[in-house]
Amino acid sequence: MGLSIQRLADQRNDIDVVSLWRRGDDLSAAIAEADVVIDFSMPEATLEVVARSVGQRKPVVCGVSGLDEVQVAALRGAAESIPVLYDRNMSQGVTVLDATIRQVARSLGGGFNVRIEETHHIHKKDAPSGTALKLGDSLIEAGAATSHDDIDYHSERRGEVPGDHSVIFTSATERLEFSHSVTTRDVFADGALRAAVWLTRQPSGWYSMRDVLFGED
Ligand SMILES: NC(=O)c1ccc[n+]([C@@H]2O[C@H](COP(=O)([O-])OP(=O)(O)OC[C@H]3O[C@@H](n4cnc5c(N)ncnc54)[C@H](OP(=O)(O)O)[C@@H]3O)[C@@H](O)[C@H]2O)c1
């Protein structure tokens, strides 16, 4: 992701990558140069990145998947003093899919069974994917399910598939299906860069890609 972000940023004239932080480098020095920090590391590194960003009052875009509840709570705490955008899927298409299924769930009301199917490459270890769980959270918030146990998750690991997700609503009389396919992982870097530019204009707070695409600006 780091390489993808750097390559796509080089193609834009509104972003300069002023520093790249790697394990062992001076994190504070890297952050000092920046207007906004983008973190695509691993959960073990994220809290340190966020704590240093709070110390230097820099906004943070965090795309790290697999954060536990305590780590997410720490990010939310940081959002009281800096702008923090956290999303388990930075793709604009999945953000639109997510908003769509929320609307669909609210419009349909109860009475529909919900299924989330996801297919990823054989190297992916977690299942269901973070994105599938994010979509499931939205179905629960919109009233289509009361818990994740109510949702029929189906995960498939095949070849080098970058990431497919479908959300399917079924009743006794009809079936609706909404799908998204990633064609290149650059999609996540692209979304993170759009989010980073947007976040530099926001006050302290807790944001997601939904705010970037649908929020006031
Ligand atoms: N939200 C989204 O849309 C989205 C999309 C894709 C990926 N992701 C997430 O983004 C992250 C990166 O994905 P990736 O595919 O680029 O993984 P990756 O190729 O394994 O890269 C992870 C990077 O994080 C560094 N890192 C790991 N632990 C660290 C630590 N404790 N301190 C400092 N640096 C550390 C690694 O450095 P070393 O090389 O030194 O190990 C590596 O450069 C993952 O958490 C992934 O789940 C999110």
The ligand as a Gaussian input file, in Angstrom:
#p B3LYP/6-31G(d) Opt

LIG

0 1
 N       -8.531000       0.191000       4.446000
 C       -8.241000      -0.287000       3.237000
 O       -8.885000       0.057000       2.248000
 C       -7.084000      -1.248000       3.097000
 C       -6.742000      -1.744000       1.841000
 C       -5.614000      -2.552000       1.721000
 C       -4.863000      -2.868000       2.856000
 N       -5.261000      -2.400000       4.060000
 C       -4.469000      -2.605000       5.279000
 O       -3.311000      -1.814000       5.151000
 C       -2.229000      -2.433000       5.815000
 C       -1.085000      -2.634000       4.854000
 O       -1.450000      -3.543000       3.823000
 P       -0.359000      -4.045000       2.803000
 O       -1.034000      -4.960000       1.889000
 O        0.430000      -2.892000       2.245000
 O        0.563000      -4.893000       3.799000
 P        2.120000      -5.149000       3.734000
 O        2.577000      -5.238000       2.314000
 O        2.374000      -6.290000       4.660000
 O        2.742000      -3.813000       4.342000
 C        2.674000      -3.535000       5.705000
 C        3.714000      -2.480000       6.001000
 O        3.604000      -2.122000       7.384000
 C        4.895000      -2.214000       7.975000
 N        4.781000      -2.608000       9.385000
 C        4.232000      -3.743000       9.866000
 N        4.332000      -3.760000      11.204000
 C        4.981000      -2.613000      11.562000
 C        5.398000      -2.079000      12.787000
 N        5.166000      -2.696000      13.954000
 N        6.037000      -0.880000      12.780000
 C        6.251000      -0.241000      11.625000
 N        5.879000      -0.712000      10.415000
 C        5.258000      -1.882000      10.382000
 C        5.624000      -3.251000       7.167000
 O        6.992000      -3.045000       7.296000
 P        8.042000      -4.265000       7.112000
 O        8.193000      -4.428000       5.637000
 O        9.239000      -3.744000       7.811000
 O        7.432000      -5.456000       7.777000
 C        5.107000      -2.956000       5.745000
 O        5.847000      -1.895000       5.181000
 C       -2.784000      -3.721000       6.397000
 O       -3.186000      -3.463000       7.726000
 C       -3.982000      -4.002000       5.529000
 O       -4.940000      -4.777000       6.201000
 C       -6.352000      -1.591000       4.193000

